[in-house]
């Protein structure tokens, strides 16, 4: 599948990024998210320069991603525990029915 140039705007800068057609909407959404994040950082007035804003935005987004991954892992453990408990309940019910 061939890639196609997609035009995005980050902090007022127009960029063309090659992207497979089926991923274009995701790329545009990611670009809008990054642009909003960088503009919020810039508005805070604490960070000066596009490069520093980009680094801070990358750190913020990475931090959010890592938190979500930990939450998801925790949910997986809860589901495993629930499945184990369900299995034990089913075993007890089978034993009770056969008694």
N, CA, C and O of each residue as an XYZ file, in Angstrom:
396
protein
N       0.846     -1.167      0.000
C       0.000      0.000      0.000
C       0.897      1.237      0.000
O       1.843      1.321      0.784
N       0.603      2.188     -0.872
C       1.461      3.361     -1.001
C       1.090      4.428      0.016
O      -0.049      4.525      0.473
N       2.104      5.226      0.353
C       1.895      6.335      1.273
C       1.575      7.579      0.466
O       1.956      7.707     -0.697
N       0.869      8.489      1.111
C       0.477      9.726      0.466
C       0.818     10.862      1.414
O       0.687     10.720      2.630
N       1.253     11.986      0.867
C       1.571     13.139      1.696
C       0.310     13.739      2.302
O      -0.656     14.026      1.595
N       0.331     13.922      3.610
C      -0.789     14.536      4.322
C      -0.274     15.838      4.920
O       0.768     15.861      5.576
N      -1.005     16.913      4.691
C      -0.602     18.211      5.224
C      -1.166     18.394      6.624
O      -2.366     18.241      6.851
N      -0.284     18.724      7.554
C      -0.688     18.997      8.932
C      -0.097     20.339      9.345
O       0.858     20.825      8.739
N      -0.676     20.927     10.380
C      -0.171     22.192     10.907
C       0.069     22.031     12.399
O      -0.832     21.663     13.153
N       1.292     22.311     12.809
C       1.674     22.252     14.220
C       2.272     23.606     14.585
O       3.263     24.032     13.992
N       1.679     24.267     15.544
C       2.176     25.563     16.013
C       2.374     26.543     14.849
O       3.360     27.278     14.797
N       1.420     26.534     13.926
C       1.475     27.452     12.799
C       2.412     27.045     11.678
O       2.518     27.748     10.673
N       3.089     25.926     11.835
C       4.005     25.443     10.793
C       3.328     24.338     10.000
O       2.839     23.359     10.564
N       3.309     24.510      8.680
C       2.730     23.502      7.798
C       3.775     22.443      7.474
O       4.912     22.753      7.121
N       3.365     21.200      7.603
C       4.256     20.073      7.329
C       3.532     19.077      6.438
O       2.309     18.949      6.503
N       4.286     18.377      5.611
C       3.734     17.293      4.815
C       4.348     15.994      5.332
O       5.569     15.857      5.404
N       3.490     15.047      5.689
C       3.942     13.783      6.274
C       3.398     12.640      5.424
O       2.204     12.592      5.129
N       4.274     11.725      5.035
C       3.824     10.550      4.289
C       3.089      9.605      5.228
O       3.516      9.358      6.356
N       1.974      9.085      4.735
C       1.130      8.247      5.580
C       0.271      7.359      4.690
O      -0.259      7.829      3.682
N       0.120      6.068      5.048
C      -0.796      5.211      4.290
C      -2.216      5.777      4.362
O      -2.614      6.313      5.397
N      -2.975      5.667      3.287
C      -4.324      6.244      3.254
C      -5.217      5.818      4.424
O      -5.988      6.630      4.935
N      -5.122      4.552      4.854
C      -5.999      4.079      5.924
C      -5.625      4.639      7.297
O      -6.370      4.450      8.259
N      -4.485      5.324      7.405
C      -4.065      5.906      8.682
C      -4.140      7.429      8.700
O      -3.751      8.053      9.687
N      -4.631      8.031      7.628
C      -4.627      9.488      7.519
C      -5.463     10.168      8.597
O      -5.021     11.152      9.189
N      -6.645      9.667      8.855
C      -7.497     10.296      9.878
C      -6.837     10.241     11.250
O      -6.900     11.208     12.009
N      -6.205      9.114     11.571
C      -5.500      8.994     12.851
C      -4.345      9.986     12.929
O      -4.113     10.593     13.974
N      -3.622     10.149     11.826
C      -2.516     11.111     11.795
C      -3.029     12.528     12.013
O      -2.447     13.285     12.789
N      -4.108     12.892     11.339
C      -4.672     14.237     11.494
C      -5.141     14.473     12.926
O      -4.940     15.554     13.480
N      -5.763     13.465     13.520
C      -6.205     13.586     14.911
C      -5.007     13.742     15.847
O      -5.042     14.555     16.771
N      -3.955     12.970     15.610
C      -2.746     13.071     16.430
C      -2.108     14.451     16.282
O      -1.639     15.031     17.261
N      -2.092     14.969     15.067
C      -1.512     16.297     14.831
C      -2.314     17.373     15.557
O      -1.735     18.283     16.150
N      -3.634     17.275     15.515
C      -4.476     18.256     16.237
C      -4.238     18.163     17.740
O      -4.163     19.184     18.424
N      -4.121     16.951     18.247
C      -3.877     16.751     19.678
C      -2.538     17.360     20.084
O      -2.449     18.067     21.088
N      -1.506     17.084     19.305
C      -0.179     17.636     19.587
C      -0.192     19.156     19.502
O       0.387     19.832     20.352
N      -0.846     19.693     18.486
C      -0.922     21.145     18.320
C      -1.597     21.794     19.525
O      -1.107     22.796     20.044
N      -2.719     21.229     19.971
C      -3.417     21.765     21.159
C      -2.514     21.705     22.386
O      -2.425     22.667     23.149
N      -1.847     20.572     22.568
C      -0.979     20.385     23.726
C       0.154     21.402     23.716
O       0.451     22.013     24.742
N       0.784     21.585     22.568
C       1.892     22.538     22.475
C       1.420     23.971     22.694
O       2.115     24.764     23.330
N       0.245     24.306     22.172
C      -0.282     25.664     22.366
C      -0.608     25.922     23.834
O      -0.385     27.026     24.331
N      -1.134     24.917     24.533
C      -1.405     25.068     25.965
C      -0.115     25.317     26.734
O      -0.073     26.158     27.631
N       0.928     24.591     26.383
C       2.225     24.775     27.043
C       2.758     26.172     26.756
O       3.273     26.846     27.649
N       2.631     26.595     25.515
C       3.113     27.923     25.134
C       2.337     29.015     25.877
O       2.924     30.000     26.326
N       1.014     28.837     26.006
C       0.180     29.826     26.705
C       0.559     29.959     28.172
O       0.399     31.027     28.762
N       1.060     28.883     28.761
C       1.423     28.935     30.179
C       2.536     29.946     30.419
O       2.695     30.454     31.529
N       3.306     30.235     29.370
C       4.363     31.227     29.479
C       5.626     30.736     30.158
O       6.604     31.476     30.260
N       5.617     29.503     30.619
C       6.784     28.971     31.330
C       7.833     28.409     30.375
O       9.014     28.334     30.715
N       7.399     28.017     29.188
C       8.299     27.400     28.219
C       8.380     28.304     26.994
O       7.356     28.708     26.444
N       9.593     28.617     26.573
C       9.791     29.475     25.408
C      10.467     28.666     24.312
O      11.429     27.939     24.562
N       9.956     28.801     23.107
C      10.539     28.127     21.953
C       9.767     26.887     21.563
O       9.327     26.109     22.409
N       9.611     26.722     20.252
C       8.845     25.587     19.731
C       9.491     24.253     20.089
O       8.796     23.278     20.375
N      10.822     24.211     20.072
C      11.499     22.946     20.379
C      11.238     22.524     21.819
O      10.960     21.354     22.083
N      11.325     23.462     22.744
C      11.057     23.135     24.152
C       9.588     22.768     24.358
O       9.273     21.867     25.135
N       8.692     23.468     23.659
C       7.266     23.116     23.741
C       7.041     21.693     23.235
O       6.270     20.930     23.817
N       7.723     21.346     22.143
C       7.580     19.998     21.583
C       8.080     18.946     22.563
O       7.460     17.896     22.726
N       9.204     19.233     23.213
C       9.749     18.279     24.185
C       8.796     18.121     25.365
O       8.529     17.000     25.798
N       8.286     19.224     25.883
C       7.354     19.146     27.015
C       6.063     18.436     26.615
O       5.524     17.640     27.385
N       5.568     18.726     25.405
C       4.360     18.051     24.929
C       4.608     16.551     24.808
O       3.758     15.744     25.184
N       5.773     16.180     24.281
C       6.110     14.756     24.158
C       6.162     14.091     25.530
O       5.677     12.973     25.703
N       6.747     14.779     26.500
C       6.801     14.227     27.860
C       5.400     14.083     28.455
O       5.088     13.059     29.063
N       4.557     15.101     28.281
C       3.188     15.040     28.804
C       2.402     13.897     28.169
O       1.727     13.137     28.863
N       2.496     13.783     26.857
C       1.752     12.744     26.145
C       2.270     11.359     26.525
O       1.484     10.429     26.709
N       3.586     11.220     26.643
C       4.168      9.939     27.047
C       3.738      9.570     28.456
O       3.433      8.409     28.730
N       3.712     10.545     29.348
C       3.260     10.307     30.718
C       1.808      9.826     30.728
O       1.471      8.878     31.437
N       0.950     10.480     29.941
C      -0.449     10.055     29.848
C      -0.552      8.625     29.319
O      -1.337      7.825     29.827
N       0.241      8.312     28.303
C       0.229      6.968     27.726
C       0.650      5.921     28.748
O       0.013      4.873     28.864
N       1.718      6.199     29.489
C       2.195      5.246     30.492
C       1.163      5.030     31.593
O       0.982      3.905     32.060
N       0.487      6.097     32.012
C      -0.574      5.954     33.019
C      -1.686      5.049     32.498
O      -2.164      4.168     33.213
N      -2.098      5.272     31.245
C      -3.156      4.449     30.660
C      -2.727      2.988     30.547
O      -3.527      2.083     30.783
N      -1.468      2.761     30.186
C      -0.978      1.390     30.092
C      -1.008      0.704     31.449
O      -1.361     -0.472     31.539
N      -0.642      1.425     32.506
C      -0.682      0.847     33.853
C      -2.119      0.542     34.267
O      -2.395     -0.507     34.850
N      -3.038      1.473     33.961
C      -4.445      1.243     34.294
C      -4.980      0.025     33.553
O      -5.687     -0.802     34.128
N      -4.639     -0.076     32.285
C      -5.099     -1.196     31.477
C      -4.541     -2.508     32.007
O      -5.249     -3.513     32.060
N      -3.272     -2.498     32.398
C      -2.669     -3.710     32.972
C      -3.391     -4.093     34.255
O      -3.637     -5.274     34.501
N      -3.730     -3.109     35.068
C      -4.462     -3.364     36.307
C      -5.835     -3.943     36.029
O      -6.295     -4.832     36.746
N      -6.490     -3.445     34.993
C      -7.803     -3.962     34.626
C      -7.698     -5.409     34.162
O      -8.586     -6.220     34.427
N      -6.611     -5.728     33.468
C      -6.399     -7.108     33.028
C      -6.253     -8.046     34.211
O      -6.770     -9.163     34.191
N      -5.548     -7.593     35.248
C      -5.370     -8.409     36.449
C      -6.700     -8.602     37.166
O      -6.986     -9.687     37.674
N      -7.503     -7.561     37.205
C      -8.826     -7.672     37.830
C      -9.668     -8.681     37.067
O     -10.345     -9.513     37.671
N      -9.626     -8.610     35.731
C     -10.397     -9.548     34.921
C      -9.926    -10.974     35.151
O     -10.745    -11.890     35.232
N      -8.615    -11.175     35.259
C      -8.081    -12.513     35.539
C      -8.597    -13.022     36.876
O      -8.977    -14.186     36.996
N      -8.610    -12.165     37.868
C      -9.088    -12.543     39.204
C     -10.574    -12.899     39.153
O     -11.001    -13.886     39.752
N     -11.359    -12.090     38.436
C     -12.789    -12.381     38.300
C     -13.014    -13.717     37.592
O     -13.871    -14.503     37.996
N     -12.250    -13.964     36.546
C     -12.372    -15.234     35.826
C     -12.036    -16.411     36.737
O     -12.703    -17.445     36.700
N     -11.001    -16.247     37.552
C     -10.600    -17.299     38.484
C     -11.701    -17.558     39.511
O     -12.024    -18.709     39.806
N     -12.269    -16.489     40.048
C     -13.356    -16.641     41.025
C     -14.577    -17.299     40.394
O     -15.213    -18.151     41.014
N     -14.905    -16.912     39.171
C     -16.037    -17.514     38.470
C     -15.802    -19.007     38.278
O     -16.709    -19.819     38.461
N     -14.582    -19.353     37.910
C     -14.247    -20.762     37.715
C     -14.403    -21.545     39.017
O     -14.915    -22.665     39.012
N     -13.967    -20.964     40.123
C     -14.100    -21.635     41.419
C     -15.572    -21.790     41.795
O     -15.978    -22.833     42.309
N     -16.364    -20.759     41.541
C     -17.804    -20.838     41.836
C     -18.442    -21.937     40.993
O     -19.238    -22.729     41.498
N     -18.091    -21.985     39.705
C     -18.629    -23.026     38.829
C     -18.256    -24.418     39.334
O     -19.082    -25.331     39.303
N     -17.020    -24.585     39.800
C     -16.578    -25.879     40.341
C     -17.402    -26.268     41.564
O     -17.835    -27.413     41.690
N     -17.614    -25.312     42.458
C     -18.391    -25.583     43.674
C     -19.824    -25.938     43.312
O     -20.398    -26.855     43.898
N     -20.413    -25.224     42.352
C     -21.790    -25.516     41.937
C     -21.890    -26.904     41.301
O     -22.852    -27.631     41.548
N     -20.909    -27.271     40.490
C     -20.918    -28.610     39.878
C     -20.837    -29.693     40.952
O     -21.539    -30.701     40.880
N     -19.975    -29.477     41.948
C     -19.839    -30.443     43.038
C     -21.146    -30.545     43.818
O     -21.557    -31.639     44.205
N     -21.794    -29.416     44.047
C     -23.050    -29.416     44.802
C     -24.148    -30.134     44.022
O     -24.964    -30.845     44.608
N     -24.169    -29.953     42.712
C     -25.186    -30.597     41.885
C     -24.982    -32.114     41.823
O     -25.954    -32.866     41.757
N     -23.744    -32.558     41.845
C     -23.477    -33.995     41.738
C     -23.584    -34.703     43.089
O     -23.575    -35.933     43.141
N     -23.683    -33.955     44.162
C     -23.754    -34.570     45.491
C     -25.149    -35.009     45.832
O     -25.380    -35.546     46.915
